[in-house]
Amino acid sequence: MTQRKGSFRRKTRSKLKKNIRRKGKISLSKYFQTFGKNDRVRLNAEPAYQKGMYFPRFHNEMGIIKGMKGKCYEVMIKDGKKEKLLIVHPVHLRKV
């Protein structure tokens, strides 16, 4: 069996592409936004900032904030029947 070539962002050219009108610097308010425990958020990747990004399979999923880990948030999502805990930077989150 051969090993898969590529890394974390393989085959995500269109999924993680920015709209032409959203290109440019990231706003500081989005970078430093805060969330409380049990807030509902949507995972929306910011392709310009790779740190703290979740796996692209979970793009545009809904989740619940469970806590903090450093500068990042612990987000609980449902993947089929399983619940998964992701560690995501706030720049990749949007409040619902």
Secondary structure as GFF3:
##gff-version 3
##sequence-region A 1 96
A	DSSP	alpha_helix	28	31	.	.	.	ID=ss1
A	DSSP	beta_strand	40	43	.	.	.	ID=ss2
A	DSSP	three_ten_helix	56	58	.	.	.	ID=ss3
A	DSSP	beta_strand	62	69	.	.	.	ID=ss4
A	DSSP	beta_strand	72	79	.	.	.	ID=ss5
A	DSSP	beta_strand	82	88	.	.	.	ID=ss6
A	DSSP	three_ten_helix	90	92	.	.	.	ID=ss7
A	DSSP	beta_strand	93	95	.	.	.	ID=ss8
###
